[in-house]
Amino acid sequence: MQIENFEITRGNTWKRDLYFSDEDGGIDITGWKILFTAKEKITDLDAAAKIAVSATITDAINGKATLSLSVTNTDLPPASYIYDIKIVTSSAIDELTIVSGNITILSGVTLRDA
């Protein structure tokens, strides 16, 4: 599992392209769920998650997906939250946390409507 911390300004969008591969290239991720969950405390129930989104699979045969956080997802009080990205394979037999860490929501300067 990879540990990765990152920062985002409150109310901003964030996007990451994901690529799943083995030594032969992209692997088929048809039917997978890729889940991003952020919480205040690791002991919080999933229902209390501050952010809970699923990635969009963009090219299942070649192992490509995009994980996006919207303005609404990141409109949280400035603080540090714990998060992880978990995959659930199509058979639902295999579940694997692939990334975890802290997401820090920073205060923004601009609050006006665009």
C-alpha positions as CSV (number, residue, x, y, z in Angstrom):
1,M,0.0,0.0,0.0
2,Q,1.2,3.5,-0.9
3,I,1.1,6.3,1.7
4,E,0.3,9.7,0.1
5,N,-0.6,13.0,1.7
6,F,-2.0,15.9,-0.2
7,E,-3.6,19.3,0.2
8,I,-6.5,20.9,-1.6
9,T,-8.0,24.4,-1.1
10,R,-11.6,24.3,0.3
11,G,-14.2,24.3,-2.5
12,N,-11.8,23.4,-5.3
13,T,-11.9,20.4,-7.7
14,W,-9.3,17.6,-7.7
15,K,-8.8,14.9,-10.2
16,R,-6.4,11.9,-10.5
17,D,-6.1,9.4,-13.4
18,L,-5.6,5.9,-12.2
19,Y,-4.0,3.1,-14.2
20,F,-3.9,-0.6,-13.1
21,S,-1.4,-2.8,-14.8
22,D,0.9,-5.8,-14.5
23,E,4.1,-6.7,-16.4
24,D,2.1,-7.1,-19.6
25,G,0.3,-3.6,-19.5
26,G,-3.1,-2.5,-18.5
27,I,-5.3,-5.1,-16.7
28,D,-9.1,-5.6,-17.2
29,I,-10.9,-3.8,-14.4
30,T,-14.4,-4.5,-15.7
31,G,-16.9,-4.6,-12.8
32,W,-14.4,-3.2,-10.2
33,K,-15.4,-0.5,-7.7
34,I,-12.8,2.0,-6.8
35,L,-13.7,3.9,-3.6
36,F,-12.3,7.1,-2.1
37,T,-13.3,7.7,1.5
38,A,-12.2,10.5,3.9
39,K,-13.1,10.7,7.6
40,E,-12.2,12.8,10.6
41,K,-11.2,9.7,12.6
42,I,-10.3,6.2,11.4
43,T,-12.9,4.8,13.8
44,D,-15.8,6.8,12.2
45,L,-18.4,4.7,10.5
46,D,-18.6,4.9,6.7
47,A,-21.9,6.8,7.2
48,A,-20.0,9.6,8.9
49,A,-17.5,9.9,6.1
50,K,-16.8,13.5,5.0
51,I,-16.1,12.4,1.5
52,A,-17.3,9.2,-0.1
53,V,-17.0,8.9,-3.9
54,S,-16.4,6.2,-6.5
55,A,-14.0,6.6,-9.4
56,T,-15.3,6.5,-13.0
57,I,-13.9,3.7,-15.0
58,T,-12.9,5.2,-18.3
59,D,-11.3,2.3,-20.1
60,A,-12.0,-1.0,-18.3
61,I,-10.2,-3.3,-20.7
62,N,-7.0,-1.3,-20.4
63,G,-7.2,-0.6,-16.6
64,K,-8.0,3.1,-16.7
65,A,-10.2,5.1,-14.3
66,T,-10.5,8.7,-13.0
67,L,-11.1,9.8,-9.5
68,S,-12.6,13.2,-9.1
69,L,-13.5,15.4,-6.1
70,S,-16.0,18.1,-6.8
71,V,-16.4,21.6,-5.3
72,T,-19.1,20.1,-3.1
73,N,-16.9,17.2,-1.9
74,T,-14.1,19.6,-0.8
75,D,-16.4,22.2,0.8
76,L,-15.3,21.1,4.3
77,P,-14.0,23.0,7.3
78,P,-10.2,23.4,6.9
79,A,-8.6,20.5,8.7
80,S,-6.7,17.3,8.1
81,Y,-8.8,14.2,7.3
82,I,-7.6,10.6,6.8
83,Y,-8.5,8.9,3.6
84,D,-8.0,5.8,1.6
85,I,-8.6,4.4,-1.9
86,K,-9.9,0.9,-1.9
87,I,-10.6,-1.4,-4.8
88,V,-13.2,-4.1,-4.8
89,T,-12.8,-6.6,-7.7
90,S,-15.7,-7.7,-9.9
91,S,-16.0,-11.0,-7.9
92,A,-16.1,-9.0,-4.6
93,I,-13.8,-11.6,-3.2
94,D,-10.7,-9.4,-3.4
95,E,-10.7,-6.0,-1.6
96,L,-7.5,-4.1,-1.4
97,T,-6.6,-0.6,0.0
98,I,-4.1,0.8,-2.5
99,V,-3.4,4.3,-1.1
100,S,-4.0,6.0,2.2
101,G,-2.9,9.1,4.0
102,N,-4.0,12.5,5.0
103,I,-6.0,15.0,2.9
104,T,-5.6,18.6,4.2
105,I,-8.4,21.0,3.3
106,L,-6.9,24.5,3.2
107,S,-8.7,27.8,3.7
108,G,-9.3,29.7,0.5
109,V,-9.1,33.4,-0.1
110,T,-11.8,33.8,-2.8
111,L,-15.4,33.2,-1.6
112,R,-17.3,35.1,-4.2
113,D,-19.4,33.5,-6.9
114,A,-17.6,33.2,-10.3
